[in-house]
Amino acid sequence: MNILQALYCNQYYELKPKGKEAAARVNGNRLLGIALAFNFILLVILTMLASPDFTDAFSDMVRDIFGRRQSRTVGKLIALIPFLIFLPLVQFTIGRQSTYDRLIARFELMPESNKKQISRKGLVYFITSMLGFVAAVVLSLIFLA
């Protein structure tokens, strides 16, 4: 089971005892889309830190699209783009109901110790993605400002 599937299993494992297993797929789609967007933004920021040419090209592209307005609104719009790309991408690929049902059927057949391990792996992936994103933003504020 891969790390992306583990995130769905984590949601199922956490919500099933509460009687909310029906919400696990939707939550999994959202969390996975957010984690992938965080990873993408992290990759862009790290590339900007490593390559001044990329930073200049990215800044020029933003200026071409938004003009000279360099406000918080522009930053929010730019940050929103990966989320608007990855959420539907996840929903219509790995997050489809049929794919999810097969995954959960496989997950249910596993021993309890494996279920805990897989659930933890999914949670660690999401938290690591979030912390990597925060670290990249902090680094960008320090080195790119």
N, C-alpha and C positions, 0 to 999 in steps of 0.2 A: 504494500500500500504506500503510495507516494505522499509527500508532505501536503499537497493540495487536498487530497482526499482525507487526510488526517484531520484537517480543519473542519470538514463536514461531520466527520465522526465525533469530533470534540463537541460540536453543537448538539448532536443527537444524544451523546452520552450525558451531557450536562442537563439537557432539557427533558429527556424521557422520564426520569424519576419525578419530575414536577408535573407530568402529564401534558407537556407542551411539545411533544416530539413533532407535531405538525409544523411548528415554526422553525424547526432545525434547518430545513433546506433553505428557507428564505434568509435566515441569519447566516448560514454558511455562505450563501451567494454574496451577501453584503460584506461579510468579513474577508472573504477571499478577494473580492474586487478591491476592497480597501487595501489589503496587504499587497496585492500586485501593483496597485497605483503607488503605494509607499515605496516599493522596490524600484519602480520605474523612476520616480522622482529622485530617489537616492542615487541611482545610476547617473542621471543627468547632472546632479550636483557634484558627484565625485568626478565626472568627466570635466565639468567646469573648473574644478579645483586643480585637476591635473593638466589641463590644456587651456592656456590663455587664448589660443586661436578659436577654440570652441566657444569660450565665454564671449569673445568679441562677436562671433557669428550669431550666437544666440541673442545677444543684446541688440544687434542690428536687426534681426528678424522681429523681435518684439517692438522695436522702434518703427519698423516698416508697417507692422500691423496696427499698432495703437497710436502711432505718432509720438509726439514728445511727452504725452501724458505718462508719467511714471508714478502712479499712485498705488495705494493699497488695493483699490478695485481691480486694477490691471493684474496685480500679483495674485489676487484671489481667482480671477478668471483663468490665468495661466495654470494655477494649481488645480483648478476644477477640471481641466481638460482630461488628464489621465483617469480621473474617477469616472467621467462620462464615457470614456472609451472602455475601461476594464469592467465596469459593472455589467453592461449589456453583454460584453464578450463572455464573461463567466456565466451569466444567466442562460445564454443560448448554446453553450458548449458543455462544460463539465457540470453545470448546475441544472441541467434539464431533469425533469421529474423521473424519467425512465432510468437515466444514469444514476441518479441519487438512490432510487429504489434498489437497484442492483448492488450498489455500494453498501447500503445499510443492511441488506440481506446477508452479504458476505461478512460484514462487521458483526452482526448478531450471532453468527456461527462460531465466532472466536471465543477462546477462554477469557474469563474476566481479567486476568493479568495482562493479556494482550490488549484488551479494550482500554484499560487504564493507560498503558504505555502509548498506544496510538493517540488517544485523546490528549495526553500530555504533549506529545510531539506536535499536534496541530496547534495547541495553545502556545507552545514555545515559538513556533514559526510566526504566529501573529504578533506576539509580544516583541520578538526579535526584529521583525519588519518595522514595527512602530518605533522601537528604540533606535534602530538604524536611521530611520527617517528624521527623528528628532536630532540625533547626533550630526547628521548631514546638514540640517538647517542651521544648527549652532555653528558648525564649521564654516558654512557659507557666510554667515553673518560676520564671523571673525576675519576670514581671508578674502572674501569677495566684496565686502562693503567699502 
